[in-house]
Every structure is written in C-alpha cells, then in structure tokens.
C-alpha cells in the first residue's frame, strides 16, 4: 500500500492519538485528581502502584532514583525536591522529601499529578505514602516538607525488558485545585444568649 491509500489508512490512528491527548489535556486542566485516577487504572503516563509496606527482603540490584518537580503557572507556589537523587536496592524502602511554599497572599489548595520514566519501569515503582494521594492546603507564606515513601518491586528482576534500566525518574507537577473550599475557613456562628441574660450596654446615671 503506497501513496494516498496508506495516508488514508493512517488517519484513524492519528485521530485516535489526538483524541487521547485531548482527553488527557482536559483532565489535567479541569481535574488533576481524575487524571491521576485514569492513569492508575490504565497505566497511562507511567503511573505508579501503591502498597502498604515494602517487602521484607531486599535484592542486590541497585537503582538510582531521580526526583523532578514542576509547578503550573496558575499556582503561586515554590515546589522542589529536597534531594536530586537517591540510590536504593530492589525492595528497599526509600524515603524522599519535597518542599512546597505558598508565595501568594491567600490560602490555596494544590493537587499533584505524577509520573515515572522510563514508562516501562512504572509498574515496578511502588509508593507507600505520598503527598500526591490527597489535596494540600498552604496558608500565605507557609512552607511544608512533604514525604514520599517508596520501593522498587523485586518483580522487576523477572522482567528482562527492564535489564537495561539503572535510573528511574519520579516527577511531580502541582496544580491549583479546581475546588478551593478547603482553603476557606469555616464561618463563625454567633451563639444565642442564655435565657434571662441582657445583651448590649446599659446607661449608668
């Protein structure tokens, strides 16, 4: 198949790719949380797994884990990893920290999306605890250290397709959450005066 015929046969594939990219862009723009849920369900974008604890035994193979950060322009935060890389053995519980600071003049709710590269390593990069699991609220000028607890699944040793991987990069992007209700303090309700009491002031002659 050559010429115009081949071009026509590729049109559905191109249209499908464009549609997926469009859906992903829409999810990130309007609901980063839904984007993360979609990626966890499909494996799109190198999304990691979750676990309650690391394996008891660690393997001998060693990986370098790099940490990356990005902040959407709509979020007035400074966000960065507190270490650029760590070296961990297979199955070893690693612990890293990210720093976030609200440089704006009001409280803001932020939510993070994440990915792992190379994408083929994502199924074996497992998180135990992560700030990305919940939305984060920072008051004006507030600074917080946010932990990430993780391990590389020993099952990676059985995947020959991963034999060439020595470095895994964990990347986060923080966005301004669409729903900012958590940033608004609850309204104070006035209490009713007890029976028999008198409110206000009285003139004293």
N, C-alpha and C positions, 0 to 999 in steps of 0.2 A: 504494500500500500504506500503510495507516494503522493506528494503534492497536496492538492485541495482535499482529497479523501482523508489523508492522515490528519490534517488540521481539523477537519470536522469531527473525527473520532476522538480527538483530544479535548474537544470543547466541554463535554460533561465532566471530565476530570478537573479541568481548570475551574469550571463553575462550582464544583463541589468544594475545592480548596478555598476559593474566595468566600463561599458561604460559611465555612467553618471559621475562617479568620474573622469574618464579620460578626459571627455569634460570640466569639471569644472577646473581641473588642467591646461589644455591647455589655457583656457580663462584667468585664473589668471596670468599665465606666460607671455602670449603674449599681453593681453589687459584687464587689470583690469576694464576698463570702460565698456567693453562688458559683463564682468562677472556681474557687478552691474546691467546693463540693463536686463540681463537674469533673475537675482534673483528678480528684481522688477516685471517682467512680470509673473513669476511662483511662487513666494513666497519661492523659494529655499533658504536655509541657514538663515532663519529668517530675511528677508529683510523688512525694514520698509516702511510706506506710507509717502506721502508728502502732505502738506496743506499750505494755505496762511496765516492762523491765527488760534489761539487757540479758543475753544468755549468760549462764554461769561460767562457761569455759570460753576462753579467747583463743583464736587461731594465731599462727605465726605470721601470716601475711600482713603487711603494713600498708596503710593508705594515708596520703596527705589530704586533709580536708581544708579547702579554702572557703573563706566567708566573704560574701559580697552584699552590698546594700544599695538601694535606690529609694528616692522619695518623690512622689508625684508632686507636680508644681502647685496643686491645689491644697497641699497640706503644709502649714508653716512649721514643720519640724526639722530638726537636725537628727539624722539617723545614720549610725555607722557601727561596724563590728569593733569590739574592743580587742580583738586579735585577728590577724590576717589569715592565719593558718594553724592547724594542729596536726599532729601525727598520732594515729590510733591503730591498734591491732584489730583484726576481724573479731567481732563480738565484744570488744572493749567498750565500756560506757564512756563516751566523750561528753564534755561539758564546755560550752562556749557562751559568751555574753555579747549582747548588742546594747548600745547606748542610744536612748532617744531623749530629745529635749524639745519642749514646746517653746519656740521663739516668738509666738504670736501674743496677742493681747487678750485672748479669751480661751476658755477651756475648749478642747477639741477631742473628738473621738476618732481614733485611727484604726484601720484594719489592714492586715498584711497578707499579701499573696506570696507564694514561694515556689521555687523550682530547683531541680538538681540537674547538673550537667557533668558528664555526658548523660543524656536521657536514658540510655540503656542501663545505667547504674542506679537509677531512681528506685526501682522495686526493692533494692537491697539496702537502701539508706533509710533507716527506721528512726522515727522520733518518739521519745518517751514523754517529753514535756516541751512545750513551745509557746511563746507569747502569741504566735500566729493562730492558736486554737480559739482565742477569744478576742473581742474588741478591746482596745486600750484607750483609757481616758487620761489626758495630761492637762493639768491646770497651767495657766500662763507662767512661763519661766520654769516649770517643773522639769526635772531630769530624773530618769529612771534607768536602771540596769536590768535588762531582760534576758533570762537564761534560755538556752536551748540544750536539751539533753538528748543524746542520740547514740546510735551504734550502727556499724556495718554488719548486716546479716551474714552469718557464716555460710549460708546457702550460696553466696556469691562464688565460693570456691568450687562449686559444682557446675558453674556456667562458663564454659570455655570461651564464650563470646566476650567475657569480661577479663580475660587473661592479660590484655594489653592495658587495662586501666590501673593507673597508680595514683591519680589525683581526682578527687570529687569536689565539685564546687556547689556550695549551698548559697542560694541567692534569694533575698527578700526585697519586696517593694511595698512601701507603706502608702496607703491612700486615705484620704478623708472619707470617713464612713458616711453613707447617704443619710442614715438615721442618726441624728445628733442628740437624741433625747437624754442619753446618759450624761451628756455634758451640762445639762440644765439642772441645777439644784432644786429639790422639791420645794414647793411653796409652803410658807409657814401659815398655819391656820390659827386664827385667834380663838382662845378659849373662852367659853361662856362664863360670865361672872357668877360666883356661888349665890344661891338664894339668900336674900336678906342683905346682900352687900350693896354698897353705893359706889358707882363709878364716877370719875371726874373729880373736881376740886370744889371745895366749899369756901365761901367768903367768910372771913372771921372778923367780927366787929370788935 
